[in-house]
Amino acid sequence: MTNSAKILAFAGSAREGSFNKMLVKIAAEGAKTAGADVTYVDLRDLPMPLYDQDLEAKEGLPENVLKLKGLMKSHQGFLIACPEYNSSITPLLKNTIDWASRSEPGEPPLALTCFQGKVAGIMAASPGGLGGLRGLAHVRSILESIGVIVIPNQTAVPSAYSAFDEAGNLKDENQRSSVQAIGAKLADVVAKLNA
């Protein structure tokens, strides 16, 4: 790959031992193998208040929002592991997207600088039988509506409690290959779009 893709990887979960943190790291391996430069960020390390427009008006964007926005703007693609809460997106991931969508001083309103023209690969792991598939549909819809190109490849890993080994790897080789392929495909698409 002549033009190395820059990809930011994160999960919409803050929980220690999160299945989705494990999952996105496997996808990141696939992206790295395909030649991408991957940065992993744990959203637990960037806590943000619940989005509140009055808070934003009084205090501006919180420091951790600015840090995340800086990371997002410096990468061309995102690998996002999306846990499912009540058949939808997690509060953490939705709040993160909402804060990142806010314009910084000097940016036009609704500029969506963190999202416009970016490419994403999404995946999920869940203890349930559908593996988080219902939540992925919502995440895809949200991202596409704010200007992100979401690649068609996606994976939902069911029965997550028994799907991973103690080292955080997927036990099933086909599942592992499928998740790594999302990372590789994202790296390929991002590199081609930015060639």
N, C-alpha and C positions, 0 to 999 in steps of 0.2 A: 504494500500500500504506500503510494508516494506521498499522499497528503494525510497525515495522521489525524484521525477523528478525536476530538476532546469530548469525553462523556462523563457526566456527573451521575453517580449511582446513589440511591437512597431508598429507604423503606418508609412507608406510612405508619410506622409502629415505633414506639419508644421503649417497649418492653425489653428487659434483659432476656436473652435467650429467644428472641423473636424469630419465628420461622421465616418471616419475610425478610429480615436482615440476612439470614443465611441464604435465602433464595436469591436476593439481588447480588450477593457476592459471587454466587455461581455464575450468574449471567455476566457479571463483570469479568470473570475469567475468560468467558467466550469472546468478549469484546477485546480484551488484552491480547488474546491469541490471534485475533484478526488484525492486530496492529494498532488498536486504539490506545489513547492515553486516558486512563480511567481514574477519576477521583471519587472515593467513597466518603460520604458524610452521614453521620448518625444524627438524626433530628433531635435526639435526646440532648446533644451537645449545643443545640441552638434553640433553647426554650423561648416561646413567644406567647404573649397574652392572647386571649381570645380576641379576634378582630373586632374593633370598636372604632367607628368613624370619629366619634367625639375624642377618643384618646389620640387618634392619629392627628386630628386638627390641633389639639393642645400641645402634643409632645413630638409630633413627627413620627417617622418610622423608627421602631425600636432598633437598637444596635444589631441584634441577631438577625432581624429581617434584612438589614443592609448587608450583613455578611453573606447571608444566603443569596440575596439578589446578585451580589458581586460574583459569587461562585456560578450561579446560573447563567449570568451574562457572559462569563468567560468560557463556557462550554457550549458546544453545538448540539449536543444530544443528551437525553436523560434516560437512565434505566430506573424504573420505579416499580418496586414491589408493593402491592396494594392489598393490605388485609381487608377483609370484609366485615363490617359491623352492621347487623340487622339488614342484610341484603344490599348494603350500599357502601359508600366510601367512609373511611374512618374520620373522626373529628380532627385528629392531628393532621392528616393529609389535606383535608379540605381547608383547614385554617392556614396551613403553610401556603397552599395555592392562593388563597384569598389575600394574604399579606404580600406575597411576591407579585401579585397582580397590580398592586398600588404603585402609582408613579412617584418617583423621587423628585426633589426640587430640580427644576430645569428640564424635566421630561414632560411632554405633552400629556394631558389627562387621557386616561385609557390607552396609553402607549403600549402596554403589555410587553415591555422590552425583554423580560425574562422568558417570554413564551413565543413571540412572533418569529416564525421561520425556524423554530427548533424542531427536532425530531425525537420521538420517544418510543421506547419499548416497554411494555407493561406486562406484569405477571402477578400471580397471587399464590399463596399457600394458606390453607385453612383446615382446621380439624374436621370440618363438615365434608359431606360427600361430593359437593360441587367444587370444592377447592377455592372458593372465592370468586367464581365466575360471574355471579350477579353484580358484585361490586365493580368488577373490571369494566362492565358495560357503562357504568356511571362515570368512572374515571376517564374512559375513552371519550365520552360525550363532553365532559367538562374541558379536557385538554384540547380537543378539536375545536370547541367553540371559542377558545382564546388564542387560536392560531398555531397550535402544535400539530405537526404531522405525526400521527401515531401509526407505526408500522402494523400490518395485519397480523404478523406472528404474535401470539400470546400463549401463555401456559398457565393453567390453574392446577395446583397440586392438592388433591384431597387427602384426608386422613393424615394431616401433617404431623401429629404426635408420633406416628410410626414411620413416616417417610424419610426422616433424616437420621444419620448416625450421630455418635457423640462428638464427632469433629465438625458437624454442620454440613456434611455432604449428603446429597440425596442417595439413598440406597439403590434405587432403580436406575440402571444405566440409561434407559430410554428417556426417563424424565430428566436426568442430568444433561443428556445430550440436547434435549428439546430446549431447556433453559439456557444452556450455553449458546445454542443457535440463535436465540433472541439477541443476545449480546453481539454475536458475530454479524448478524443481519443489520443491526442498528449501526455498528461500526462501518459496514460497507455502504449503507445508504448515506450516512453523514459524510463519509469521505467523498463519495461521488457528488453529492450536492454542494460540497465546499471545494471541489477541485478547481 
